[in-house]
Amino acid sequence: MTRNISVIVGSLRRASYARKIALNAIDLFPAGYQARIVEIRDLPLYDFDYDTPEVADKPLPGEYTGFRETIKASDGVLFVTPENNRTIPACLKNAVDIGSKPNADVAWKNLPAGIISHSVGRMGGYSSQKNLRLALSYFDMPTPGQPEVFLSRSPGLIDEEGGISQESTVGFLQDYISRFAELVATRPRPRP
Ligand SMILES: Cc1cc2nc3c(=O)[nH]c(=O)nc-3n(C[C@H](O)[C@H](O)[C@H](O)COP(=O)(O)O)c2cc1C
């Protein structure tokens, strides 16, 4: 049995540190897990009219359907995000909102979630991570307790090949991913 993990990167920037961290994290999953980045770049800005059948001239975008189906088919989701103006980047909030509707079929519901935040500064995206937890708090998503992963001064964490340059950080991330994988295995989302 393979467990599918959707990895969502909260940055659209080509050289994003979050994306590099996510790619490193993907390699740390144990055997039996398949983690891959689910792109959020092309998701149209959330508009509830799309989820309102009475609004006939705004049909549900195929990108919404595809994203929701991908998340619903996942066994876990790992968010890797920077911080914009003390909260999560708009692209990530957009994805959270799209996955949160319709109310009768919420893609996030009960899905185990891991969160890694980073910042080029000292705070490691603390406020971003806390805001992401707040945004997800309605969906009963199991998350690992400790440690929380705030990666600070991210440019110094990544080497020229895109790998994590410090062994201690690799070990820290490995421990977190192992705990998250364990959570995915032990707290699976109930399937209908
Ligand atoms: C619009 C904007 C707002 C930002 N706000 C914050 C912030 O509140 N806290 C912080 O630590 N860094 C902030 N930054 C700096 C980001 O941490 C930095 O650009 C980082 O490289 C973005 O992550 P990425 O490399 O994954 O794209 C901000 C950057 C932008 C472009």
PDBQT file of the ligand as one rigid body, heavy atoms in Angstrom, charges set to zero:
ROOT
HETATM    1  C1  LIG A 201       5.187  40.688   0.023  1.00  0.00    +0.000 C 
HETATM    2  C2  LIG A 201       6.234  40.116   0.956  1.00  0.00    +0.000 A 
HETATM    3  C3  LIG A 201       6.023  40.161   2.319  1.00  0.00    +0.000 A 
HETATM    4  C4  LIG A 201       6.956  39.592   3.196  1.00  0.00    +0.000 A 
HETATM    5  N1  LIG A 201       6.688  39.587   4.527  1.00  0.00    +0.000 NA
HETATM    6  C5  LIG A 201       7.515  38.902   5.349  1.00  0.00    +0.000 A 
HETATM    7  C6  LIG A 201       7.165  38.712   6.721  1.00  0.00    +0.000 A 
HETATM    8  O1  LIG A 201       6.133  39.165   7.206  1.00  0.00    +0.000 OA
HETATM    9  N2  LIG A 201       7.996  37.992   7.502  1.00  0.00    +0.000 N 
HETATM   10  C7  LIG A 201       9.166  37.449   7.023  1.00  0.00    +0.000 A 
HETATM   11  O2  LIG A 201       9.870  36.798   7.766  1.00  0.00    +0.000 OA
HETATM   12  N3  LIG A 201       9.521  37.605   5.728  1.00  0.00    +0.000 NA
HETATM   13  C8  LIG A 201       8.734  38.317   4.881  1.00  0.00    +0.000 A 
HETATM   14  N4  LIG A 201       9.050  38.456   3.562  1.00  0.00    +0.000 N 
HETATM   15  C9  LIG A 201      10.340  37.918   3.090  1.00  0.00    +0.000 C 
HETATM   16  C10 LIG A 201      10.227  36.452   2.693  1.00  0.00    +0.000 C 
HETATM   17  O3  LIG A 201      10.501  35.676   3.834  1.00  0.00    +0.000 OA
HETATM   18  C11 LIG A 201      11.240  36.140   1.593  1.00  0.00    +0.000 C 
HETATM   19  O4  LIG A 201      10.934  36.888   0.437  1.00  0.00    +0.000 OA
HETATM   20  C12 LIG A 201      11.277  34.663   1.273  1.00  0.00    +0.000 C 
HETATM   21  O5  LIG A 201      12.375  34.399   0.437  1.00  0.00    +0.000 OA
HETATM   22  C13 LIG A 201       9.984  34.202   0.604  1.00  0.00    +0.000 C 
HETATM   23  O6  LIG A 201       9.963  32.807   0.551  1.00  0.00    +0.000 OA
HETATM   24  P1  LIG A 201      10.326  31.967  -0.757  1.00  0.00    +0.000 P 
HETATM   25  O7  LIG A 201      11.835  32.074  -0.929  1.00  0.00    +0.000 OA
HETATM   26  O8  LIG A 201       9.898  30.573  -0.426  1.00  0.00    +0.000 OA
HETATM   27  O9  LIG A 201       9.597  32.562  -1.926  1.00  0.00    +0.000 OA
HETATM   28  C14 LIG A 201       8.147  39.016   2.682  1.00  0.00    +0.000 A 
HETATM   29  C15 LIG A 201       8.346  38.994   1.287  1.00  0.00    +0.000 A 
HETATM   30  C16 LIG A 201       7.400  39.535   0.441  1.00  0.00    +0.000 A 
HETATM   31  C17 LIG A 201       7.641  39.479  -1.044  1.00  0.00    +0.000 C 
ENDROOT
TORSDOF 0
